[in-house]
């Protein structure tokens, strides 16, 4: 049993070293020009360790994003973070807390790696039936995660492009204002 725990700890440590090495290199040069060999040299690990954990460099960033989001959502679901029912507020608080990381992604043309939040919205729905509680039909529920994630991604992208000045609360309020206006001025079939 001790051996299994040691292997698990070693794997976690290796992934952290690889991630940190990649993030350091991204602050020095363009993501596209960073090789796996450079990452592993910086991490002081052998190349085969990379392939034991990842297939691509993007996988490193995606795993890091997943861990940040999962930690945030776990805190929400366990009541550690209060969000007044606003998934958008949780989302914008998360990225506000990680502005340096977002800037690094932006500088390396990798912001697209943040555009996968719909799977986390589905996870929250599975845990708390959020779409049912919102009163959405089964048809609307089928599309809800992609719809809300797309809207949040669009607002996040604009926030990044314009200098990340607004607070998470302001961004959340803007998003809900946009939802309200789009409902008010939607097509009327009568």
Order of alpha helices (4+ residues) and beta strands (2+ residues): alpha-alpha-alpha-alpha-alpha-alpha-alpha-alpha-alpha-alpha
